[in-house]
Amino acid sequence: METAERSLVNLERQIKMLAGHSITESKEIEKHINAAVEEVLRRNREITGPRPPDPEMAIKFKELTERVAKLRGRGLFYPYVGSGAGNGVYVELEDGSVKLDLINGIGIHLMGHAHPNVIRAGIKGALSDIVMQGNLQLNQDHIRLTELLVKHASKNSRLKHCWLSTCGTIANENALKMARQKNSGRMVLAMENAFAGRSTMMAELTDNPAYKEGLPEYNEVLRIPFYDKKDPKSSENALAKMKEHYAKHEKKISTFVFEPMLGEGGYTVAPREYFLPMLEFCKEKHIAVWTDEVQTFCRTGELFAFETLGFGSYVDLCTIAKTAQVGATLYTEEYNPKPGLVAGTFSGSTPSLTTGYEILRMITEEGYLGASGKIQSIHKKFIAMLNDLNENECKGLLRDAGGLGLMIAVTPLDGTKDKVNALLQKMFQNGLMAFSCGKTPVRLRFLIPAVTTEKDIDVVKELLKKSILEMK
């Protein structure tokens, strides 16, 4: 039997072999791709900072946003329609304005806007014979991304297989089906304030009544209180609640699903010690351990948050999306599903597969990960900036800054929904985009691009300060 090290070497060799067989590796095609990318970058390099709207474009822009509202049946949260141009943390809108983007499509654009490698990878994918790849017919782009994910996931866990899908919600649906098939139970242990997606079942796992108004209640979710740093018995209470649920339902429980760090629920961070007793209990009772990393993937300082927190050996199922440009369910041999359980026509567009592969390559090979990596450097500088504002010019108005890696949140003003939404609109007008999370309090959240510089953080500071003081 091969050692783990030899298996990884063989996997790397296979990936390298696959890389040279695409039609887009032609030197002539490569030359044209590079020329096209350079022309795009020439235009995008003109975008160097926030810019107000062009008054002459206001009427046309208003018409665009009204068209969207009419088509969707409701307006946009922000009056945002992109022009297709951007540069790093900056994005240009169709009204001529430029915003500093710290929400990135809720976590999709890890490398910011118009990164040359991302554009190049997307063009290569678009030149393929097919726009969309599926689970019946796939090309090598699908294999390359899947193998790279398995290679990295298996380093610090028992995860061995990967199934691609079009988004995080479907990745989560697949994980739930695998857990239920293996353990023959319908009940699910899930966290308070969790978010799992927008399908009917994932809305059930999500702990937010506003996201499932009018939907049926299946009564299949058993809630566990998430970590509370103010409560010294937080871990003890969570384990006690899990044991209480098990005593009542036992073999009906198929899986324990949790975000290693709450996303929509408030960017709450829990230490390793909080999770371990529950993970040990799940292993003892043969309950599948499922980490929902749809938002945390690539953002916490390591590729997976289960690596950042050091409990990969317990993980049976792991779901990712956003940064990967597609959804993916990673699973151990024990949870390999029977034929027919997971399938589907689409697994991802070819440009998404080629771009996801390139983003993953950059993150793992170009110094972003680890204690001294670029992600942790950005984290420390951004947190320091928020704390400085809270202690000085915006005293007491930006409290409890925290998070992991590129996922950072702070409680602004009084933490009420109305005030935070008003602040977000003010920030948008001033050229800074972020979003909210949590319920009590509502927090200001930032999904920071991995290409953010110290100069960019200085610009964020000025725009955030201006917006807070205008609200005050």
N, C-alpha and C positions, 0 to 999 in steps of 0.2 A: 504494500500500500504506500502511496506517495506521501511524503511529509507535507505539512501545510506550506512550507517555504517553496518546495519544488512545484506544488500546484500553482502557486502565485506566479512563479517564473514562467511556467508553461502557459498560463493565461495571458501574461504580458506578451509572450511571443506570438500567440494566436492573434491578439489585438493588432500587433504591428504587421502581421501578415495580411490581415484584412484591410488595413488602411490603404494599401497601394493598389487595390483592385477596382476602384470606382472609376467610372468614365470621366468624372470631373477632375481626376488627377492628371489629365493631359496637360502638358506644358503650355500648349496653345490656349486652351481654355483658361488655365491659371493666369496667363498673361492678361486676358480680357477681363477676368474677374478682378484682378488687382487694379487695372485701369479704372474700372467702374467704381470700386471702393475708394480709390484716391480722389475721384471726381466728387463723390458724395462727401468725403471728409473735407475737401477744400471748401465746400459750402458750409458744412457744419462748424468748421473752425472759427467762423465769424460769430458764433454764439458763445459769448464769454462771460455772461452775467445776466441777472434779472433785467427785464425790459418791460415798460408799460405797453398797453395795447396801442395800436395805430388807429386813431379816430376815423380814418378813411375806410377802415375795414370793419367798423363796428356794425353797420347795417347787415352786411353779408354774414358776419359771425352770428349775430342775433338770429338770423334766418336759419342758420345751421342748427343752433341749439333748439330752436322751436320745432324744427323738423324731427329731431331726435325725440323730443317730448311727445310729439303727436304720434310717432311710430311706436313708442314704448308705452304710451298711456300715462306717463309721468315724466317730469323733468329730471335733469342730471343733478347730482349733489353739488358738483362744481360746474360752472360754464366752461367745460373743457372739451375741445375738439382739436387734436394735435395736427400739426402741419406735416408731420413725417420727418421733421428735422430736430436735431438735438446734439448735445455735446457733453458727455459725462453726466454730471448731476443736473444739467440744464435741459429743458425741453421747450420747444417753440410751439405756440398755438396758432390756430388759423386767424386769430385777430391781431397777429404780429407780436403779441407779448411773449416773454420768456419767463418761465417759472423755475425755481430750484426745487427739484422733485425728490421728496423724501418719503414717498409712499410707493412709487414704482409699480403701479398697477396692482397694488396690494401684494407686493413681494415677487413679481415676475421678473423684473428687469434688474437682476443682481449686479450686472456690470454697467448699469446706467444706460444712457441713450447713445446710440451710434458708435458703440465700441467697434473698432475695425475688425477684430477677430470674429465678433458676433455677426456683423454684416456679411463678412466673407463666408462664414459657415452657412448662413441662411441662403445666400446666393447659390452655393454649391448644392444645397438641398433642393432648391427650386429648379435646378437644371436636370433633376432626376426624371426618369420616365414616368413616375407617378407622383402626384401631389400628396396623396394620403396612403399611409401604409396600414395594414391590418393584420389580424391574427391568423388569417388563412394564407395570405400572400405578403411576404415581407422581403425587404432588401437588406444588404449588409449594414446599412445605417442603424437599423433596429438592433442587430446583433451587437454592433460595437458599443452602443450606449448601454444595453442590458449587461454586457460583460463587464464594462467599466464600473457600473453600479454594484454588481455582485463582487467584483474584486475588492472594492473599498469597504463595502458593508461587511464582508466576511472577515476582515482583519481583526475586528474586536467584537465579534458576535458569532452566532451559529447560523446566521442567515446564509442561504445557499442558492436560492432561486429568485427570479424576478419576473413579474408580469406587468407589461406596460398598458396604460390606458390613457384616455384623453384628458383627464383632470383628476384633482385630488378627491373629489366626491366619489368618482367611480373606483379609484384606488381603495378608498375606505369601504365601499360596498363589497369589493372583492375580498378584502381582509375579513370582514364580518362573516361572509359566506364560508370562507375557509375555516374560521374558528368554529362556527356552528356545525359544519359538516364533520369536523374531527371530534368535537366534544358533545354533540347531540343535545345542546341546550340552547334555549332561545333568549335567556336573560343575559344582560350585559352590565358589567360594572363600569361606570363612567363618572367623570368628575363633575362637581358643581361648577357652573360657569364655563363648561366646555363648549367648543364649536367643532362640528364634524363635517359640515357641508350642507347642500341645499336640496338633496333628494328627500323623498318622504321619510325614509328610514334614518338618514343622517340628520334630518331636522329633529327626529325623535331623540337622537343621541345628544343633540345640541341643547344646552340649558339656557334658552332664552325664549320666553313666551311670545315675544314680538315676531320671531322668525317662524312660528308655526301656528299662527292664528287661523282657526278654521280647519286645521288638519286633525286627523283622528289621533287618539291616544292609544298606543298598543300596550302600555304598562309593562314594557320589557326592559326598562332601564333603571338600574339601582344606583343612586348617587352616593359619591364619596366626597367629603369636604376637602378642597384643595388646601395646600399649605398656607398657614397664617403665621407670619413672622412675629406677630405680637403675642401668640399663644405658645407657651413652652411645651404644651401637651399636644401640639398640632399633629405630629406623627402618630402619637399614641391614640388620639381620637379617630384618625383616619383608619388605622388598623382595626380598632374596635368596631367601627361602622362596617368595615368589610366583613369582619367575622360575624357580625349580626346578620348581614344579608345572607352570608353562606349558611348560617344555622337555619335560616328560614327556607332557603331555596336549594341549597346543595348542588346536586348534579344538573339542575336546570341552568346553571351559570356557565356560559361558554367562554367568555373572555373578559379581561380587564383592559379597557382602552383609555389612554391618557396622553395628553400633550405634555412633553417633558417641561415645557414652559407654556402657560396659558397664552393663547394668541388673542382672539376676539374677546376673551374673558378678562383681559386687563394686563397682559404682559407680566403676570406674576411668576416669579422664579422660586423654585423649591430646591433645597439641597439634596444631595444624594441620600443622606441619612433619612430623609422623609420617605423616600420611595422604597428603600431596601426591605423593611419589614413586610410591606404589602407584596413585594415581588417574591420574597421567600414563601409567604403564605400561598400565593398563587401557584408556585411550583409544587408545593406540598400537596395542594388540592387538584392539580392538573387543570388549572384554568389558564388559558392562553394569555400571554403578555403581549399586548399590541401597543406600540408607540406610534402615535399620530404625529409625523414630522412634516406634514404638508407645508407648514410655514417655517419651522426651525431648520429644515435641511439647508446646509451650506452657510448658515448665518450665525452659529453660536460660538465660533472659534475652532471647531472641528467640523468634519463633514456632516456627522450625525450628532444630535444632541445627546444620544445615549452614550457616545464617546466622551463628550464634554463632561457628562455627569458620572461616567464610569460604571454603567450597569448593563453593558451590551450582552453579557453572558446570559442574562435572563430573557432576552427578547426573542419571541417566537414569530412575530409579525411586525413589519414596519412599513408605513406608508409615506410617500413623498410626492411632491408636485412643484408648482410655482417655479422655482429656480431651474428645475430640470426641464422646463418647457413642456413636459408631459407628466402624466401621473404614473406612479409605479408602486406596486405592492411587492415587498421583499419578504421571503418566508423561509423557514427551516424545512428540512426534509420531512419532519413529522406533520407539517401542515400543508404539504404538497397536495392540492385538491385532486379529486377524481375527475376523469374526463367529462366535460360538459358543464361543470360548475361555473367556471369563468371562461369567457370568450368575448364576443362582441366584434362588430365589423371593423371599427377603427381602433388602432393603437396609438396613432399620432401622425401628424403631417411630416413629410420628409424634411422640410426646413426646421421643424421643431426638433426632430431627432438629431440632425446634424448640429444644430445650435446648442442643444442640451449637452451633447458630447463635448463640444468645444468649451462651454462654460465650466463643465466639470473638470476638464483637463486643466484649464487655467487655474481654477481654485486649488487643485491638488498639486500643481507643479510650479506655481509662481509665487510662493511665499505668503499665501493668504492665511494658512492654518497654523495652529500651535500658539503657545503662550507668548511668543515674540513675533507672531505673524501680523500681517497688515490688518486683519479684522480686529484683533485685540487692541492694536494701536489706535484704530479709529474709535473703538468703543471707549477707551480711556479718555481720549481727547474730547469726545462728544459729551460724555457724562460730566467731565470737569467743566465744560462750557455751560451746561445747564445748571450745575451747582453754583458756579460763579454768578450767573444771572440771579438765581434765587437768593443768594446772600448779599447781593449788591443792588444793581439798578432795578431789578424786579423782585425785591425782597419779599419772601413768603408767597410768591405768586406762581412758582414752578417747583412744587414739592415732590420729594420722594423719587428723584430720578433713578432709574434702574433698568435692568434687563440683562440680556445675554448677547454678546457680540454685536451684530448689526441690528438687533431688535431692541429698541430702547423706548421707554415711555416715561411720562412725567405727569403729575396731577396739576393742572393749571387753574388759576383763579379759585372758584369755590367748588370745582369738580362736578357741577351740575350739567346735565345734557344741554340745556339751552345756552348756557354760557360757553361751553366748549364748542358747540356748533357755530356760535357767533364768532368765536375766536378763529376757528378754522376758515371761515369765510373772510375774515379780516386778514389773516395770513395769506390767503390766496390772492386777495387784492394787492397785497404788498409784495407778492412774488415768491411765496414759500408754500409748498404743498406738503401736508401731512394728513393724518386721519385720526379717528378716535377708537377707543376700545374700552371694555369694562362697563360696569353699570353703576356701582356705588363704591367709589366715585367713578365718573367717566374720566378717562385719561387721554392725554395727547400722545399718539404713537408715531414713531418714526421707523421706517424700514429703509435703512441707509445703504446706498450703493457701496459696493466693495471698492470702487474707484474714487471715493471721496477723499479730498486732500485737506490739509490743515487750513489752507486758504478758503476752501469751501465752507468749512466749519465756522470760520470767522464771519463769512457772509450770512450763514444761518443765524448766528448770534445777533447780528444787527437787525435782521428782518424779524426775528422772533421778539427781540426786545421792543422794537417799534410797535409791533402788533399788540403785545401785552400792555404796554403803556397807553396805547390808544383805547384799549378796552377798559382799562382802569379809569 
